[in-house]
Amino acid sequence: MSKKDFVSFLVDETFKLQKSGEVELSSLELKIKDYGLNFFKGEYIPQTQILRFQTTFGNLDVPVNWSIFSVENSLAQYTLLDEKNDADNFFQVIKLAWNKPIEKILITHDDGFCYIVGLRQSELTHLRDLISPQEWHKSA
């Protein structure tokens, strides 16, 4: 991500998506699906300053002023939450909602969408690949 803060980045990407009318799967989303990971995909709603995630239990609206999306975290590519690193109890809320043995939650973004990815102990091996820059490798 460039030097823009998290919210500015999402606003710009949201408007780009709305103008183009095209929504393709990002390389990050393809990785998440290929690995069979639990995730929520959210989009920024500028009118209400929230991130809206579609979930099996209904819409999950997260205000962008929560500490995980705060200015000091806004230039980060990702945030990683677990039992020990969970100032707003966001990890606990998501873990209870998923009702699965999740060890960590990765919060990241790609192509104008925000992703909350739940990682079980056996899936932590995918973490390095998920947080590395998203690249497509073309075969000859």
Residue pairs with C-beta under 8 A, 6 or more apart in sequence:
1 9
1 75
1 77
1 109
2 9
3 75
4 12
5 71
5 74
5 75
6 64
6 69
6 73
6 74
6 75
6 76
6 109
7 44
7 49
7 64
7 69
7 74
9 109
10 44
10 51
10 64
10 109
10 112
10 114
11 44
11 46
12 112
13 44
13 111
13 112
13 113
14 43
14 44
14 46
14 112
16 112
17 23
17 111
17 112
24 111
25 33
26 110
26 111
26 113
26 134
27 110
27 134
27 135
27 136
28 108
28 110
28 111
28 115
28 130
28 134
29 41
29 110
29 113
29 115
31 126
31 129
31 130
31 134
32 39
32 115
32 117
32 130
35 123
35 126
37 117
37 118
37 119
37 123
37 126
38 98
38 100
38 102
38 117
38 118
39 115
39 116
39 117
39 118
40 53
40 54
40 55
40 60
40 115
40 116
41 53
41 54
41 113
41 114
41 115
42 51
42 52
42 53
42 54
42 60
42 62
42 113
42 114
42 115
42 116
43 51
43 52
43 112
43 113
43 114
44 50
44 51
44 52
44 64
44 112
44 114
45 51
45 52
45 61
48 61
49 63
49 64
49 65
50 61
50 62
50 63
50 64
51 61
51 62
51 64
51 69
51 114
52 59
52 60
52 61
52 62
53 59
53 60
53 61
53 62
53 114
53 116
54 60
55 97
57 97
60 97
62 69
62 90
66 88
66 90
67 73
67 87
67 88
68 79
68 81
68 87
68 88
68 90
68 107
73 79
77 108
77 131
78 106
78 107
78 108
78 130
78 131
79 106
79 107
79 108
80 104
80 105
80 106
80 107
80 127
81 90
81 91
81 104
81 105
81 107
82 91
82 103
82 104
82 105
83 91
85 91
86 92
90 105
91 105
94 102
94 105
94 116
94 118
95 102
95 105
95 118
98 118
100 118
100 120
101 120
101 121
102 118
102 119
102 120
103 119
103 120
103 121
103 124
104 118
104 119
104 124
104 127
105 116
105 117
105 118
105 119
106 115
106 116
106 117
106 119
106 127
106 130
106 131
107 114
107 115
107 116
107 117
108 114
108 115
108 117
108 130
108 131
109 115
110 134
117 130
119 126
119 127
